[in-house]
Amino acid sequence: MVDLYDPRPLREQITSLITGRIADGTYAIGSKIPSTRELARECDVSERTIAEVIKALRENGTLRGIPGRGVYVLRMPDGDGV
């Protein structure tokens, strides 16, 4: 989850959370990740913050959004996350 005492920005912490879950198989390749709303609730951050993380992970090819269906894992994340 998000640690308010962690010096890393929230976006970086959430990126690490999502990519860690992909790496450990919680979010398997081809599976749908939780909605922006669910992740925002879980991390206690705004939906906009989650949307920015998902956008970056879509841009680097880790995730893929399918309109009307959700966001899916395409591949393992790069070593640097984004």
Phi, psi and chi 1 to 4 in degrees:
 res  aa     phi    psi   chi1   chi2   chi3   chi4
   1 MET       - -175.8  -56.9  -26.8  159.0      -
   2 VAL   -85.2  134.5  173.9      -      -      -
   3 ASP  -112.4  113.3  179.0   -1.9      -      -
   4 LEU   -65.1  -18.5  -63.8  176.4      -      -
   5 TYR   -92.6   -6.3  -62.2  102.5      -      -
   6 ASP   -72.7  129.2 -171.2  -34.4      -      -
   7 PRO   -70.9  -14.8   24.7  -32.2      -      -
   8 ARG   -71.3  147.1  -63.1  177.2  -59.8  156.9
   9 PRO   -60.3  153.3  -18.9   28.7      -      -
  10 LEU   -54.2  -43.2  -70.5  175.4      -      -
  11 ARG   -58.2  -41.7 -147.1 -177.5  102.7  160.5
  12 GLU   -67.3  -40.4 -173.3  176.8  -32.6      -
  13 GLN   -63.1  -42.2  -69.6 -176.6   54.9      -
  14 ILE   -70.4  -37.8  -64.4  164.2      -      -
  15 THR   -58.9  -45.0  -61.6      -      -      -
  16 SER   -62.3  -39.5  -68.1      -      -      -
  17 LEU   -61.5  -50.2  174.4   73.3      -      -
  18 ILE   -67.1  -46.3  -67.3  171.3      -      -
  19 THR   -67.4  -32.4   57.5      -      -      -
  20 GLY   -64.5  -40.3      -      -      -      -
  21 ARG   -68.3  -32.2  -71.7  179.8  177.6  176.7
  22 ILE   -68.0  -46.6  -65.8  168.7      -      -
  23 ALA   -62.2  -37.5      -      -      -      -
  24 ASP   -88.8    1.1   74.1   11.8      -      -
  25 GLY    89.9   -1.4      -      -      -      -
  26 THR   -58.7  -44.4  -58.6      -      -      -
  27 TYR  -109.9   95.9  -57.2  153.8      -      -
  28 ALA   -73.0  155.3      -      -      -      -
  29 ILE   -58.4  131.0  -66.5  173.1      -      -
  30 GLY    92.0  -10.8      -      -      -      -
  31 SER   -90.2  159.2   71.0      -      -      -
  32 LYS   -85.9  136.3 -177.3  176.7  172.0  179.7
  33 ILE   -89.1  163.5   67.3  167.8      -      -
  34 PRO   -59.7  158.6  -24.7   34.7      -      -
  35 SER   -66.2  162.3   70.7      -      -      -
  36 THR   -55.5  -43.3  -59.1      -      -      -
  37 ARG   -62.0  -45.4  178.8  173.5  -71.1  148.6
  38 GLU   -63.1  -45.3  -69.3  170.8  -56.1      -
  39 LEU   -64.9  -38.6  -72.4  168.8      -      -
  40 ALA   -63.5  -41.9      -      -      -      -
  41 ARG   -64.3  -45.9 -146.4  174.8  -68.8  133.1
  42 GLU   -61.4  -42.2  176.5 -174.3  -13.6      -
  43 CYS   -89.2   -7.9  -64.7      -      -      -
  44 ASP    57.9   48.2 -164.0   24.0      -      -
  45 VAL  -132.9  173.9  -61.9      -      -      -
  46 SER   -74.0  155.1   72.3      -      -      -
  47 GLU   -62.2  -31.4  -70.6 -177.9   35.1      -
  48 ARG   -62.6  -41.1 -178.5  179.2  178.1  134.7
  49 THR   -62.1  -44.4  -60.5      -      -      -
  50 ILE   -63.8  -42.6  -61.6  -64.8      -      -
  51 ALA   -60.5  -37.7      -      -      -      -
  52 GLU   -65.8  -40.6  -70.2  171.0   -0.3      -
  53 VAL   -64.8  -46.4  170.2      -      -      -
  54 ILE   -62.7  -39.6  -70.7  172.6      -      -
  55 LYS   -60.0  -45.3  179.0 -178.6  178.2 -164.5
  56 ALA   -63.4  -40.4      -      -      -      -
  57 LEU   -72.0  -27.0  -70.3  169.7      -      -
  58 ARG   -71.3  -41.9  -72.6  173.1   62.0 -172.0
  59 GLU   -64.4  -31.3  -71.4  173.0   -7.8      -
  60 ASN   -90.2    1.4   81.4    3.5      -      -
  61 GLY    88.9    6.2      -      -      -      -
  62 THR   -77.1  -40.3  -60.2      -      -      -
  63 LEU  -117.9  159.3  -59.6  175.9      -      -
  64 ARG  -138.7  128.2  176.9  176.3 -178.8 -141.2
  65 GLY   -91.2  136.4      -      -      -      -
  66 ILE  -118.3  112.7  -59.7  174.5      -      -
  67 PRO   -50.7  129.3  -27.0   36.5      -      -
  68 GLY    80.4   -4.0      -      -      -      -
  69 ARG  -121.3  -33.3  -62.4 -155.9   50.0 -165.6
  70 GLY   129.8 -165.7      -      -      -      -
  71 VAL  -116.6  131.8  178.0      -      -      -
  72 TYR  -120.7  152.8  -66.7   79.6      -      -
  73 VAL   -81.3  124.3  179.1      -      -      -
  74 LEU   -94.4  -40.1  -83.4 -176.1      -      -
  75 ARG  -159.3  170.4   65.3  176.4  175.8   81.7
  76 MET   -65.8  144.6  -66.6  -64.6  -76.8      -
  77 PRO   -70.5  155.9   20.5  -27.4      -      -
  78 ASP   -64.2  163.7  -65.4  -27.8      -      -
  79 GLY   -57.1  -30.9      -      -      -      -
  80 ASP   -90.3    0.6   62.7   -2.5      -      -
  81 GLY    86.2  -58.2      -      -      -      -
  82 VAL  -128.1      -  174.3      -      -      -
